[in-house]
């Protein structure tokens, strides 16, 4: 089979099972398996593909057709201009979360310290540290596998950061100028309605915000004041329908200057409050 035939076949298989971005996914998997780029493809599209590459491509297309996330197959995802390793221990970094990074960077200054709770792949903390000067950071997560991956991502991106296993604030000892988090915030009953790639393959512990989706916010907002320096910031990613709830929750906890910030799609995405 030629490169064109292999790509066309892969695209058709993904279209048949309803993959929205079938053409792009089929191409990225071909690129990975055959180690080629677009220029090579267009110059050699009628050339025969090695039999071993055809077999490997058939396997990865089969995985994607089963709705395994593309990023879990390729093992990587771009976020905030950086490349991150990902696997089934962590959520796939999403563009929506870049809004959270931007809000942190607006407030970060040299010599500040930042605590990233529920760090997962480490993409939030690493992106902040990569784009700031003289800032120290700790990322925590209940998952040891996630912490190991975050450490690997820090090395890949040449960022100095600390990562430790902790159930929320359990193993946190110091105070910080900024606490940031993208905690689990999907209502338990809504998880089954998510895209199959998310509901079936991404870690349930990183998604499930319990009955009303606010379980972890309550814990973080309640205890964060013990771990924030004077005039420190609490900056949280939120669901599109959680802005009013988090605004009220943070005001009731005596945070000042509470703001709900929208993402590029116009949805509530981040809430920010300051301790005084």
Secondary structure, 3 states (H helix, E strand, C coil): CEHHHHHHHHHHHHHHCCCCCHHHHHHHHHHHHHCCCHHHHHHHCCCECCHHHHHHHHHHHHHHHCCCCHHHHHCEEEECCEEEECCCCCCCCCHHHHHHHHHHHHHCCCCCEEEEECCCCCHHHHHHHHCCCCCEEEEEECCHHHHHHHHHHHHHCCCCCEEEECCCCCCCCCCEEEEEECCCCECHHHHHHCCHHHHHHCCHHHCECCCCCCHHHHHHHHHHHHHEEEEEEEEEECCCCCHHHHHHHHHHCCCEEEEEEECCCCCEEEEEEECC
